[in-house]
């Protein structure tokens, strides 16, 4: 469980802010996946799950974090919070080996190299198609912007 039972900390031990932490830090049981330190999906702050590496079920502890002044959530900017945690369970994820057997199980190819080649070609094809679409749209937009359409007076009179 992750929660914040401590008051906000302004950094000075004698000057603790008595305001309560935002509801987003309310104590609750959540599932976290350890991610790379620079991944933005890490919650409640980037690098939090790195603090949990090496912990086992039943471990408890706390960690403090100071949010940056440019944090996207304004109520967190320049604030320090103490996060208390209790590890309920630890699980691991085992990914399959990237080999010919894997390629056979997820595709119609016999080898991993053929599978990778097909994926690479599909990605390149999609990238070229996306570029062509964007380029065509840009050209059409410029043509429309620079164009002046003149209607014959008879056509305008018929419409009116």
LOPAMI-281362 format. One record per residue: residue number from 1; residue in one letter; x, y, z of N, C-alpha, C, CB in turn. Coordinates in steps of 0.05 Angstrom, whole numbers, plus 5000, padded with zeros to 4 digits. Glycine has a CB too. Layout:
// residues N
+-----+---+-------+--------+------+--------+---------+------+-------+--------+------+--------+---------+------+
!   k ! r ! neast ! nnorth !  nup ! caeast ! canorth ! caup ! ceast ! cnorth !  cup ! cbeast ! cbnorth ! cbup !
+-----+---+-------+--------+------+--------+---------+------+-------+--------+------+--------+---------+------+
! NUM ! A !     X !      Y !    Z !      X !       Y !    Z !     X !      Y !    Z !      X !       Y !    Z !
...
+-----+---+-------+--------+------+--------+---------+------+-------+--------+------+--------+---------+------+
***
This chain:
// residues 160
+-----+---+-------+--------+------+--------+---------+------+-------+--------+------+--------+---------+------+
!   k ! r ! neast ! nnorth !  nup ! caeast ! canorth ! caup ! ceast ! cnorth !  cup ! cbeast ! cbnorth ! cbup !
+-----+---+-------+--------+------+--------+---------+------+-------+--------+------+--------+---------+------+
!   1 ! X !  5017 !   4977 ! 5000 !   5000 !    5000 ! 5000 !  5018 !   5024 ! 5000 !   4981 !    5000 ! 5024 !
!   2 ! X !  5009 !   5044 ! 4986 !   5024 !    5069 ! 4985 !  5006 !   5091 ! 4995 !   5034 !    5075 ! 4956 !
!   3 ! X !  5016 !   5107 ! 5013 !   5000 !    5129 ! 5023 !  5018 !   5150 ! 5034 !   4981 !    5119 ! 5044 !
!   4 ! X !  5006 !   5171 ! 5043 !   5022 !    5193 ! 5055 !  5009 !   5200 ! 5081 !   5023 !    5217 ! 5036 !
!   5 ! X !  5019 !   5189 ! 5103 !   5008 !    5195 ! 5129 !  5022 !   5219 ! 5141 !   5011 !    5171 ! 5147 !
!   6 ! X !  5045 !   5227 ! 5130 !   5060 !    5250 ! 5141 !  5049 !   5276 ! 5129 !   5090 !    5246 ! 5135 !
!   7 ! X !  5054 !   5297 ! 5144 !   5047 !    5323 ! 5134 !  5066 !   5331 ! 5112 !   5047 !    5344 ! 5156 !
!   8 ! X !  5058 !   5351 ! 5096 !   5076 !    5363 ! 5077 !  5100 !   5373 ! 5091 !   5062 !    5385 ! 5060 !
!   9 ! X !  5124 !   5371 ! 5079 !   5148 !    5380 ! 5092 !  5160 !   5402 ! 5075 !   5168 !    5357 ! 5096 !
!  10 ! X !  5165 !   5425 ! 5087 !   5176 !    5448 ! 5072 !  5207 !   5446 ! 5072 !   5168 !    5474 ! 5085 !
!  11 ! X !  5218 !   5426 ! 5084 !   5247 !    5422 ! 5084 !  5259 !   5430 ! 5111 !   5260 !    5440 ! 5062 !
!  12 ! X !  5247 !   5447 ! 5126 !   5256 !    5455 ! 5153 !  5241 !   5439 ! 5174 !   5252 !    5486 ! 5157 !
!  13 ! X !  5255 !   5424 ! 5190 !   5243 !    5406 ! 5210 !  5223 !   5421 ! 5228 !   5264 !    5392 ! 5226 !
!  14 ! X !  5229 !   5446 ! 5235 !   5213 !    5461 ! 5254 !  5189 !   5474 ! 5240 !   5229 !    5481 ! 5268 !
!  15 ! X !  5189 !   5475 ! 5213 !   5168 !    5490 ! 5199 !  5153 !   5471 ! 5180 !   5181 !    5513 ! 5182 !
!  16 ! X !  5136 !   5453 ! 5192 !   5121 !    5434 ! 5177 !  5094 !   5446 ! 5169 !   5116 !    5408 ! 5193 !
!  17 ! X !  5088 !   5444 ! 5143 !   5063 !    5454 ! 5133 !  5041 !   5435 ! 5142 !   5063 !    5456 ! 5101 !
!  18 ! X !  5020 !   5445 ! 5155 !   4999 !    5428 ! 5166 !  4977 !   5421 ! 5146 !   4987 !    5443 ! 5190 !
!  19 ! X !  4979 !   5431 ! 5122 !   4959 !    5424 ! 5102 !  4961 !   5395 ! 5095 !   4962 !    5442 ! 5076 !
!  20 ! X !  4938 !   5383 ! 5088 !   4938 !    5355 ! 5081 !  4946 !   5351 ! 5052 !   4910 !    5343 ! 5086 !
!  21 ! X !  4958 !   5327 ! 5046 !   4967 !    5322 ! 5019 !  4943 !   5319 ! 5001 !   4984 !    5296 ! 5018 !
!  22 ! X !  4947 !   5322 ! 4974 !   4925 !    5320 ! 4956 !  4913 !   5291 ! 4956 !   4934 !    5327 ! 4927 !
!  23 ! X !  4887 !   5289 ! 4948 !   4874 !    5263 ! 4947 !  4887 !   5243 ! 4930 !   4845 !    5267 ! 4938 !
!  24 ! X !  4903 !   5251 ! 4910 !   4916 !    5232 ! 4893 !  4936 !   5214 ! 4908 !   4931 !    5246 ! 4870 !
!  25 ! X !  4943 !   5223 ! 4933 !   4961 !    5207 ! 4949 !  4947 !   5192 ! 4972 !   4983 !    5225 ! 4961 !
!  26 ! X !  4921 !   5191 ! 4971 !   4906 !    5177 ! 4992 !  4916 !   5148 ! 4993 !   4875 !    5178 ! 4986 !
!  27 ! X !  4916 !   5138 ! 5018 !   4926 !    5110 ! 5022 !  4908 !   5090 ! 5007 !   4928 !    5104 ! 5052 !
!  28 ! X !  4921 !   5073 ! 4992 !   4907 !    5053 ! 4977 !  4926 !   5031 ! 4968 !   4892 !    5065 ! 4952 !
!  29 ! X !  4915 !   5008 ! 4961 !   4930 !    4986 ! 4952 !  4931 !   4988 ! 4921 !   4918 !    4959 ! 4961 !
!  30 ! X !  4956 !   4988 ! 4910 !   4959 !    4990 ! 4881 !  4980 !   4970 ! 4872 !   4966 !    5018 ! 4873 !
!  31 ! X !  4979 !   4963 ! 4846 !   4998 !    4946 ! 4834 !  5018 !   4964 ! 4818 !   4985 !    4924 ! 4816 !
!  32 ! X !  5043 !   4960 ! 4823 !   5064 !    4976 ! 4809 !  5082 !   4957 ! 4794 !   5080 !    4993 ! 4828 !
!  33 ! X !  5091 !   4966 ! 4771 !   5110 !    4951 ! 4755 !  5136 !   4967 ! 4755 !   5100 !    4945 ! 4726 !
!  34 ! X !  5158 !   4954 ! 4762 !   5184 !    4968 ! 4762 !  5191 !   4975 ! 4734 !   5206 !    4950 ! 4776 !
!  35 ! X !  5196 !   5001 ! 4729 !   5202 !    5011 ! 4703 !  5229 !   5025 ! 4703 !   5180 !    5030 ! 4693 !
!  36 ! X !  5239 !   5031 ! 4679 !   5264 !    5046 ! 4678 !  5260 !   5073 ! 4691 !   5273 !    5049 ! 4648 !
!  37 ! X !  5282 !   5083 ! 4702 !   5281 !    5108 ! 4718 !  5270 !   5132 ! 4702 !   5309 !    5114 ! 4728 !
!  38 ! X !  5274 !   5132 ! 4676 !   5267 !    5155 ! 4660 !  5239 !   5153 ! 4648 !   5287 !    5160 ! 4639 !
!  39 ! X !  5224 !   5132 ! 4655 !   5197 !    5129 ! 4643 !  5177 !   5147 ! 4658 !   5188 !    5100 ! 4644 !
!  40 ! X !  5161 !   5161 ! 4643 !   5142 !    5180 ! 4654 !  5118 !   5166 ! 4667 !   5133 !    5199 ! 4633 !
!  41 ! X !  5114 !   5141 ! 4661 !   5091 !    5127 ! 4672 !  5096 !   5119 ! 4702 !   5085 !    5102 ! 4656 !
!  42 ! X !  5120 !   5122 ! 4712 !   5126 !    5114 ! 4739 !  5108 !   5132 ! 4758 !   5156 !    5118 ! 4746 !
!  43 ! X !  5097 !   5120 ! 4778 !   5078 !    5134 ! 4796 !  5087 !   5129 ! 4824 !   5049 !    5126 ! 4791 !
!  44 ! X !  5086 !   5147 ! 4842 !   5075 !    5174 ! 4842 !  5095 !   5195 ! 4831 !   5066 !    5182 ! 4869 !
!  45 ! X !  5120 !   5186 ! 4826 !   5139 !    5204 ! 4813 !  5159 !   5187 ! 4798 !   5154 !    5223 ! 4834 !
!  46 ! X !  5172 !   5199 ! 4778 !   5191 !    5184 ! 4762 !  5214 !   5175 ! 4780 !   5202 !    5202 ! 4738 !
!  47 ! X !  5219 !   5149 ! 4779 !   5240 !    5137 ! 4796 !  5230 !   5124 ! 4821 !   5260 !    5158 ! 4803 !
!  48 ! X !  5204 !   5126 ! 4827 !   5194 !    5114 ! 4851 !  5198 !   5084 ! 4852 !   5164 !    5120 ! 4854 !
!  49 ! X !  5191 !   5070 ! 4830 !   5194 !    5041 ! 4831 !  5223 !   5032 ! 4834 !   5182 !    5028 ! 4806 !
!  50 ! X !  5241 !   5049 ! 4827 !   5270 !    5042 ! 4831 !  5276 !   5039 ! 4860 !   5288 !    5063 ! 4817 !
!  51 ! X !  5261 !   5054 ! 4877 !   5265 !    5053 ! 4906 !  5256 !   5026 ! 4917 !   5249 !    5075 ! 4920 !
!  52 ! X !  5240 !   5011 ! 4902 !   5229 !    4986 ! 4912 !  5245 !   4962 ! 4903 !   5200 !    4983 ! 4902 !
!  53 ! X !  5265 !   4965 ! 4886 !   5281 !    4943 ! 4877 !  5295 !   4930 ! 4901 !   5301 !    4952 ! 4855 !
!  54 ! X !  5294 !   4904 ! 4903 !   5307 !    4890 ! 4924 !  5289 !   4885 ! 4949 !   5332 !    4905 ! 4933 !
!  55 ! X !  5265 !   4897 ! 4948 !   5247 !    4893 ! 4971 !  5232 !   4867 ! 4967 !   5227 !    4917 ! 4973 !
!  56 ! X !  5223 !   4856 ! 4990 !   5209 !    4830 ! 4990 !  5181 !   4834 ! 5002 !   5225 !    4809 ! 5005 !
!  57 ! X !  5164 !   4815 ! 4998 !   5137 !    4815 ! 5009 !  5139 !   4819 ! 5040 !   5121 !    4790 ! 5002 !
!  58 ! X !  5123 !   4837 ! 5051 !   5124 !    4842 ! 5079 !  5142 !   4865 ! 5087 !   5134 !    4817 ! 5094 !
!  59 ! X !  5159 !   4874 ! 5069 !   5176 !    4897 ! 5075 !  5160 !   4923 ! 5076 !   5199 !    4900 ! 5054 !
!  60 ! X !  5167 !   4940 ! 5094 !   5154 !    4966 ! 5097 !  5176 !   4987 ! 5098 !   5137 !    4967 ! 5122 !
!  61 ! X !  5169 !   5011 ! 5090 !   5188 !    5033 ! 5091 !  5175 !   5058 ! 5082 !   5212 !    5026 ! 5073 !
!  62 ! X !  5192 !   5078 ! 5078 !   5183 !    5104 ! 5068 !  5205 !   5117 ! 5052 !   5174 !    5122 ! 5092 !
!  63 ! X !  5196 !   5136 ! 5035 !   5215 !    5151 ! 5019 !  5203 !   5179 ! 5015 !   5219 !    5137 ! 4991 !
!  64 ! X !  5221 !   5198 ! 5016 !   5212 !    5226 ! 5011 !  5219 !   5235 ! 4983 !   5225 !    5245 ! 5032 !
!  65 ! X !  5202 !   5252 ! 4972 !   5206 !    5262 ! 4945 !  5199 !   5292 ! 4945 !   5190 !    5246 ! 4924 !
!  66 ! X !  5216 !   5308 ! 4933 !   5211 !    5336 ! 4929 !  5203 !   5340 ! 4899 !   5236 !    5354 ! 4936 !
!  67 ! X !  5179 !   5350 ! 4895 !   5170 !    5354 ! 4867 !  5183 !   5380 ! 4857 !   5139 !    5356 ! 4866 !
!  68 ! X !  5190 !   5380 ! 4831 !   5202 !    5403 ! 4818 !  5183 !   5426 ! 4816 !   5212 !    5395 ! 4790 !
!  69 ! X !  5195 !   5450 ! 4813 !   5178 !    5474 ! 4810 !  5163 !   5475 ! 4784 !   5195 !    5499 ! 4812 !
!  70 ! X !  5172 !   5458 ! 4764 !   5158 !    5457 ! 4738 !  5142 !   5432 ! 4735 !   5178 !    5459 ! 4716 !
!  71 ! X !  5134 !   5419 ! 4757 !   5118 !    5395 ! 4756 !  5091 !   5402 ! 4743 !   5113 !    5383 ! 4785 !
!  72 ! X !  5081 !   5385 ! 4724 !   5056 !    5391 ! 4710 !  5032 !   5395 ! 4729 !   5050 !    5370 ! 4690 !
!  73 ! X !  5033 !   5382 ! 4752 !   5011 !    5384 ! 4771 !  5018 !   5407 ! 4790 !   5006 !    5357 ! 4787 !
!  74 ! X !  5005 !   5430 ! 4787 !   5012 !    5454 ! 4802 !  5011 !   5450 ! 4832 !   4993 !    5476 ! 4794 !
!  75 ! X !  4992 !   5434 ! 4842 !   4990 !    5431 ! 4872 !  5014 !   5416 ! 4883 !   4964 !    5417 ! 4879 !
!  76 ! X !  5030 !   5403 ! 4867 !   5054 !    5389 ! 4876 !  5080 !   5404 ! 4874 !   5056 !    5362 ! 4861 !
!  77 ! X !  5079 !   5426 ! 4859 !   5104 !    5441 ! 4853 !  5118 !   5450 ! 4879 !   5098 !    5465 ! 4836 !
!  78 ! X !  5144 !   5445 ! 4881 !   5161 !    5453 ! 4903 !  5151 !   5442 ! 4930 !   5162 !    5483 ! 4905 !
!  79 ! X !  5138 !   5419 ! 4930 !   5128 !    5407 ! 4955 !  5144 !   5381 ! 4960 !   5098 !    5402 ! 4954 !
!  80 ! X !  5147 !   5374 ! 4985 !   5160 !    5350 ! 4993 !  5139 !   5332 ! 5006 !   5183 !    5355 ! 5013 !
!  81 ! X !  5138 !   5307 ! 4997 !   5119 !    5287 ! 5009 !  5134 !   5262 ! 5017 !   5097 !    5280 ! 4989 !
!  82 ! X !  5125 !   5251 ! 5039 !   5136 !    5226 ! 5049 !  5116 !   5204 ! 5041 !   5141 !    5226 ! 5080 !
!  83 ! X !  5126 !   5184 ! 5026 !   5109 !    5162 ! 5017 !  5116 !   5137 ! 5033 !   5113 !    5156 ! 4986 !
!  84 ! X !  5097 !   5127 ! 5047 !   5101 !    5103 ! 5063 !  5090 !   5079 ! 5047 !   5087 !    5105 ! 5091 !
!  85 ! X !  5105 !   5057 ! 5047 !   5096 !    5034 ! 5031 !  5098 !   5009 ! 5047 !   5113 !    5032 ! 5006 !
!  86 ! X !  5082 !   4990 ! 5039 !   5082 !    4963 ! 5050 !  5080 !   4944 ! 5026 !   5059 !    4959 ! 5071 !
!  87 ! X !  5100 !   4927 ! 5023 !   5100 !    4909 ! 5000 !  5083 !   4884 ! 5007 !   5129 !    4900 ! 4993 !
!  88 ! X !  5061 !   4881 ! 4993 !   5043 !    4858 ! 4998 !  5053 !   4833 ! 4983 !   5015 !    4865 ! 4990 !
!  89 ! X !  5059 !   4836 ! 4958 !   5069 !    4813 ! 4942 !  5089 !   4823 ! 4922 !   5046 !    4798 ! 4927 !
!  90 ! X !  5106 !   4805 ! 4914 !   5126 !    4811 ! 4893 !  5123 !   4789 ! 4871 !   5155 !    4811 ! 4904 !
!  91 ! X !  5121 !   4798 ! 4847 !   5118 !    4780 ! 4824 !  5139 !   4787 ! 4804 !   5089 !    4781 ! 4812 !
!  92 ! X !  5145 !   4768 ! 4787 !   5164 !    4773 ! 4765 !  5151 !   4766 ! 4739 !   5191 !    4757 ! 4769 !
!  93 ! X !  5161 !   4779 ! 4718 !   5151 !    4775 ! 4692 !  5173 !   4761 ! 4676 !   5141 !    4801 ! 4678 !
!  94 ! X !  5167 !   4738 ! 4664 !   5187 !    4724 ! 4648 !  5179 !   4727 ! 4619 !   5189 !    4694 ! 4657 !
!  95 ! X !  5195 !   4739 ! 4603 !   5189 !    4743 ! 4575 !  5201 !   4720 ! 4559 !   5200 !    4770 ! 4565 !
!  96 ! X !  5189 !   4712 ! 4537 !   5199 !    4690 ! 4521 !  5226 !   4698 ! 4508 !   5179 !    4681 ! 4500 !
!  97 ! X !  5242 !   4678 ! 4502 !   5267 !    4683 ! 4487 !  5260 !   4691 ! 4459 !   5284 !    4657 ! 4488 !
!  98 ! X !  5275 !   4710 ! 4449 !   5271 !    4718 ! 4421 !  5288 !   4699 ! 4403 !   5280 !    4748 ! 4416 !
!  99 ! X !  5274 !   4678 ! 4395 !   5288 !    4658 ! 4378 !  5268 !   4649 ! 4356 !   5298 !    4635 ! 4395 !
! 100 ! X !  5277 !   4629 ! 4341 !   5260 !    4619 ! 4319 !  5234 !   4607 ! 4329 !   5275 !    4597 ! 4304 !
! 101 ! X !  5234 !   4594 ! 4353 !   5210 !    4583 ! 4364 !  5190 !   4605 ! 4370 !   5216 !    4567 ! 4390 !
! 102 ! X !  5199 !   4627 ! 4381 !   5182 !    4650 ! 4386 !  5170 !   4660 ! 4360 !   5197 !    4673 ! 4401 !
! 103 ! X !  5186 !   4663 ! 4340 !   5177 !    4673 ! 4314 !  5155 !   4655 ! 4302 !   5200 !    4675 ! 4294 !
! 104 ! X !  5159 !   4629 ! 4305 !   5139 !    4609 ! 4295 !  5113 !   4612 ! 4311 !   5150 !    4581 ! 4297 !
! 105 ! X !  5115 !   4617 ! 4337 !   5091 !    4618 ! 4353 !  5074 !   4643 ! 4349 !   5099 !    4616 ! 4382 !
! 106 ! X !  5086 !   4664 ! 4340 !   5071 !    4689 ! 4337 !  5067 !   4699 ! 4308 !   5084 !    4711 ! 4353 !
! 107 ! X !  5078 !   4683 ! 4289 !   5076 !    4692 ! 4261 !  5076 !   4668 ! 4243 !   5100 !    4711 ! 4254 !
! 108 ! X !  5076 !   4673 ! 4217 !   5077 !    4652 ! 4197 !  5106 !   4647 ! 4187 !   5059 !    4658 ! 4174 !
! 109 ! X !  5125 !   4658 ! 4201 !   5153 !    4655 ! 4193 !  5167 !   4633 ! 4208 !   5168 !    4682 ! 4196 !
! 110 ! X !  5187 !   4621 ! 4195 !   5202 !    4599 ! 4207 !  5226 !   4609 ! 4224 !   5211 !    4580 ! 4186 !
! 111 ! X !  5236 !   4632 ! 4218 !   5259 !    4642 ! 4233 !  5254 !   4670 ! 4244 !   5284 !    4642 ! 4215 !
! 112 ! X !  5268 !   4676 ! 4265 !   5266 !    4703 ! 4277 !  5276 !   4724 ! 4257 !   5283 !    4704 ! 4303 !
! 113 ! X !  5296 !   4718 ! 4242 !   5307 !    4737 ! 4223 !  5286 !   4744 ! 4202 !   5332 !    4726 ! 4209 !
! 114 ! X !  5271 !   4724 ! 4192 !   5250 !    4730 ! 4172 !  5228 !   4747 ! 4185 !   5238 !    4703 ! 4161 !
! 115 ! X !  5221 !   4741 ! 4210 !   5200 !    4756 ! 4224 !  5209 !   4785 ! 4228 !   5195 !    4743 ! 4251 !
! 116 ! X !  5234 !   4789 ! 4237 !   5244 !    4816 ! 4240 !  5245 !   4831 ! 4214 !   5272 !    4816 ! 4252 !
! 117 ! X !  5253 !   4818 ! 4192 !   5254 !    4831 ! 4166 !  5226 !   4840 ! 4158 !   5266 !    4811 ! 4145 !
! 118 ! X !  5206 !   4823 ! 4162 !   5179 !    4830 ! 4155 !  5169 !   4854 ! 4172 !   5160 !    4806 ! 4160 !
! 119 ! X !  5175 !   4854 ! 4197 !   5167 !    4876 ! 4215 !  5181 !   4902 ! 4206 !   5174 !    4870 ! 4244 !
! 120 ! X !  5207 !   4900 ! 4200 !   5222 !    4924 ! 4191 !  5210 !   4935 ! 4165 !   5251 !    4917 ! 4187 !
! 121 ! X !  5204 !   4917 ! 4146 !   5192 !    4926 ! 4120 !  5165 !   4939 ! 4125 !   5190 !    4902 ! 4101 !
! 122 ! X !  5149 !   4928 ! 4142 !   5122 !    4939 ! 4148 !  5125 !   4967 ! 4161 !   5106 !    4920 ! 4166 !
! 123 ! X !  5144 !   4969 ! 4179 !   5148 !    4995 ! 4192 !  5158 !   5016 ! 4172 !   5168 !    4993 ! 4215 !
! 124 ! X !  5176 !   5008 ! 4155 !   5186 !    5027 ! 4134 !  5164 !   5035 ! 4115 !   5209 !    5014 ! 4118 !
! 125 ! X !  5147 !   5015 ! 4107 !   5125 !    5021 ! 4089 !  5105 !   5040 ! 4103 !   5111 !    4995 ! 4082 !
! 126 ! X !  5099 !   5036 ! 4128 !   5081 !    5053 ! 4143 !  5092 !   5081 ! 4145 !   5074 !    5042 ! 4170 !
! 127 ! X !  5118 !   5083 ! 4151 !   5131 !    5109 ! 4153 !  5130 !   5125 ! 4127 !   5161 !    5106 ! 4162 !
! 128 ! X !  5136 !   5111 ! 4105 !   5135 !    5124 ! 4079 !  5106 !   5133 ! 4073 !   5145 !    5105 ! 4057 !
! 129 ! X !  5087 !   5116 ! 4078 !   5059 !    5123 ! 4073 !  5050 !   5147 ! 4090 !   5041 !    5099 ! 4079 !
! 130 ! X !  5058 !   5148 ! 4115 !   5051 !    5170 ! 4133 !  5064 !   5196 ! 4122 !   5061 !    5164 ! 4162 !
! 131 ! X !  5089 !   5194 ! 4114 !   5103 !    5218 ! 4103 !  5089 !   5227 ! 4078 !   5133 !    5211 ! 4097 !
! 132 ! X !  5082 !   5209 ! 4060 !   5068 !    5216 ! 4035 !  5042 !   5230 ! 4041 !   5064 !    5192 ! 4018 !
! 133 ! X !  5027 !   5219 ! 4060 !   5001 !    5231 ! 4068 !  5005 !   5260 ! 4078 !   4987 !    5214 ! 4088 !
! 134 ! X !  5024 !   5263 ! 4096 !   5029 !    5289 ! 4108 !  5038 !   5309 ! 4086 !   5050 !    5287 ! 4130 !
! 135 ! X !  5055 !   5300 ! 4068 !   5065 !    5317 ! 4047 !  5043 !   5325 ! 4028 !   5088 !    5302 ! 4031 !
! 136 ! X !  5026 !   5306 ! 4020 !   5003 !    5312 ! 4003 !  4984 !   5332 ! 4016 !   4988 !    5286 ! 3996 !
! 137 ! X !  4978 !   5328 ! 4041 !   4961 !    5346 ! 4056 !  4973 !   5374 ! 4057 !   4956 !    5336 ! 4084 !
! 138 ! X !  4999 !   5376 ! 4062 !   5013 !    5402 ! 4063 !  5011 !   5416 ! 4036 !   5042 !    5398 ! 4072 !
! 139 ! X !  5016 !   5401 ! 4014 !   5015 !    5413 ! 3987 !  4987 !   5423 ! 3981 !   5024 !    5392 ! 3966 !
! 140 ! X !  4967 !   5406 ! 3987 !   4939 !    5415 ! 3982 !  4932 !   5440 ! 3998 !   4920 !    5392 ! 3989 !
! 141 ! X !  4940 !   5440 ! 4023 !   4934 !    5464 ! 4040 !  4947 !   5489 ! 4029 !   4945 !    5459 ! 4068 !
! 142 ! X !  4971 !   5487 ! 4019 !   4985 !    5510 ! 4006 !  4971 !   5518 ! 3981 !   5014 !    5504 ! 4001 !
! 143 ! X !  4963 !   5499 ! 3965 !   4948 !    5506 ! 3940 !  4922 !   5520 ! 3946 !   4943 !    5480 ! 3923 !
! 144 ! X !  4907 !   5510 ! 3966 !   4882 !    5522 ! 3973 !  4887 !   5551 ! 3984 !   4868 !    5505 ! 3995 !
! 145 ! X !  4907 !   5554 ! 4000 !   4913 !    5580 ! 4011 !  4921 !   5601 ! 3990 !   4936 !    5578 ! 4031 !
! 146 ! X !  4935 !   5592 ! 3969 !   4944 !    5610 ! 3948 !  4924 !   5613 ! 3925 !   4970 !    5601 ! 3937 !
! 147 ! X !  4903 !   5598 ! 3926 !   4884 !    5598 ! 3904 !  4862 !   5619 ! 3907 !   4871 !    5571 ! 3901 !
! 148 ! X !  4853 !   5629 ! 3884 !   4830 !    5647 ! 3883 !  4811 !   5634 ! 3864 !   4838 !    5676 ! 3874 !
! 149 ! X !  4787 !   5629 ! 3873 !   4767 !    5616 ! 3856 !  4748 !   5637 ! 3846 !   4751 !    5594 ! 3872 !
! 150 ! X !  4745 !   5638 ! 3819 !   4727 !    5657 ! 3806 !  4703 !   5642 ! 3794 !   4742 !    5674 ! 3785 !
! 151 ! X !  4680 !   5651 ! 3801 !   4656 !    5638 ! 3791 !  4644 !   5657 ! 3769 !   4635 !    5633 ! 3813 !
! 152 ! X !  4633 !   5644 ! 3748 !   4619 !    5661 ! 3729 !  4594 !   5673 ! 3742 !   4611 !    5645 ! 3703 !
! 153 ! X !  4586 !   5698 ! 3734 !   4563 !    5711 ! 3746 !  4537 !   5695 ! 3743 !   4559 !    5739 ! 3734 !
! 154 ! X !  4534 !   5681 ! 3721 !   4510 !    5665 ! 3716 !  4507 !   5643 ! 3737 !   4511 !    5654 ! 3688 !
! 155 ! X !  4530 !   5631 ! 3745 !   4529 !    5609 ! 3764 !  4521 !   5620 ! 3792 !   4557 !    5596 ! 3766 !
! 156 ! X !  4531 !   5643 ! 3799 !   4523 !    5655 ! 3824 !  4494 !   5663 ! 3825 !   4540 !    5680 ! 3830 !
! 157 ! X !  4483 !   5673 ! 3802 !   4455 !    5681 ! 3801 !  4437 !   5656 ! 3803 !   4449 !    5696 ! 3775 !
! 158 ! X !  4445 !   5634 ! 3792 !   4429 !    5610 ! 3794 !  4428 !   5600 ! 3823 !   4441 !    5588 ! 3776 !
! 159 ! X !  4450 !   5602 ! 3837 !   4451 !    5592 ! 3865 !  4434 !   5610 ! 3883 !   4479 !    5591 ! 3874 !
! 160 ! X !  4434 !   5636 ! 3877 !   4419 !    5655 ! 3894 !  4390 !   5653 ! 3887 !   4430 !    5684 ! 3891 !
+-----+---+-------+--------+------+--------+---------+------+-------+--------+------+--------+---------+------+
***
